[in-house]
């Protein structure tokens, strides 16, 4: 698909942006800022589409506070995931002093690009300093018409994806990719003979379903909606469980796996689901701790210590906090090879950004919620 070359914004043009004081979804507002000019090793991008994550709603409500080393500014542009068009590229730093001479970092006006969640997280395990550069908190986010990025904080978009589809990849798909593959040696990925449980039908779980299914794995999806479970089946889910009509969903997972359990569990519920995940994960399996949609604290009076639960089935409990740039490049190659298209539930206009946040927070979506910035 052909894309027009980027053109520098007209003189005097301003950046339009959404802002949050981290004081509630109802207080999101629009503002303007001066059009920036890219400096050394920087790129000016025209934002085309932005996908929302549950994290963005927490930031806007002042609830994203579990990283003690990170403090957010009072007023913040929210969101971290965008697809955009390069308009102009600043001068490169001298080759002798630049770490960005790798061809992967070379961009030209007209290139379609994705943002990475933490621009400094290039490889390996994320660090506190990487978290401090996280887009949409604490660093300014991407729900705006134009933004400057460091050249190493962008990757090129596979041509077959639309802007809306591509914007869904940086956090949701990347988190799913790392949940499935981060503990494997030598670049191995999940495949046939393995079983994955995806809790719910939000962005991360649907991405996990698509990736695992494309790789040949068996996927079990849980939801409280039969309609959503039917849609998950059409996307490749081998088995589904309605946890509302079948609260003992962990027993169902065991039954569907011949009492062996799942190799990988996408643990998105948190307080009210973790215990059941421990009960139905395979001996030696992995519980990927991704979210806490059912709460951050449980109310159990007979709580079993986590170390005993992990020991009981020889389990690995792994916190998943997105992933580095090199693993995103790895994932994009897989997406392109398998021609996976992210599931976009609903697209809002830029002026409807506040409504998009409320819709995502309501939990009615299947897949991803996107704001179209450039019509």
C-alpha positions, 0 to 999 in steps of 0.5 A: 500500500502506498503512503504519501511522503510526510510534509513539514507542518505549516508555519504557525500551526499548533499541536492539538492534544488531550490532557489529564490532571490525573483527576478523573476521566470526566476531567480530560480536556483538550489543549494546544501547544507550539509545534516542536522542531526535531533536534539531534537524533529526533523525529517529528511525527504526525500522529494518525491513530492511537490505541488505548490501554487500561493503564491509560484510564488508571493514569487519568484517574490518578491510580497508576501509582505502583511504581514508587520510583516514578512520579507523574507531572501534574498535567500530562498528555495521556496514552503510549501507543500510536501509529504515525507518519514521519514528517521531518528528521533532525540532524544525526549526532556525529557517528563517533559519539552516536549509539544510533548508527544501526540501520534500524534507527534510520528513518525518512519523511513518509515512513509509517512508524510505531512508538515504543512504550519506553524509548530507552528500553532497547533490549533486556530487562526494563530498569527504573530509568526506562520506566521514567521514559514511559510514554503517557506517564511519566513522559508526555504521551501520544494523544495529540496531533504531532509529537517529537520522538527520539529516533530510537523510540520508533519502529517501522510499521508492516505495510499490510496493517492499517494505521488503526491496526498498527496502533494496537501493537506497542503495549497489548500485542507486545505484552502478549508476545512477552507473556508467551515467549520471554522465558524461552531460550535462544529465540524460541516461541510458543508452538504446537502441543502447548496450551494457553489460557487467556483471561477475558477478551480485552486487548492483551488476551485477544492478541495472545489468542491470535499469536498463540493460535497462529503459532499452533498452540491450543488456546482457552479463553474465559469471559462472562459473555457467551457472545464474546466467547463465540467471537473468540472461537472464530478467532481461533480459540480451541475451548471457551469457558464462561466464568459467570455461569461456571465460577470454578473455571480452573476446574474446567481448565483442568478438565479440558487439558486432561488434568495437566493444566495450561502451560501459560496463563494470562493472569489479568484478573489479579486479586480474584483470579490468581488463586484459580490460576495457580490451581490450573497451571501445568506443573512447571508452567508459567503464570504471566502477571499482566493486570489486576482487573478484579482488584489489587487486594483480595479479601480472603481470610484463609489466604495461602502464601504465594510461595506455597502456591508456586511450590505446589505445582512448581510454577513460575510467576512472572510479572510482565511489563511490556518488553524491549525494542528488539523483541518488538521487532521480533514480534512484528516479523511474526505478525507479518509472516502470519498476516495477523490483524489486530482486532479493533473493537471501535474507532473514535474521532479525535474530538471524542477522545474523552468518550473513548476512555469512558468506553474502554473503562466500561469493559464492554470492548472486544479487542482494542479501542482506537482514537483516529487522530488524522482523518 
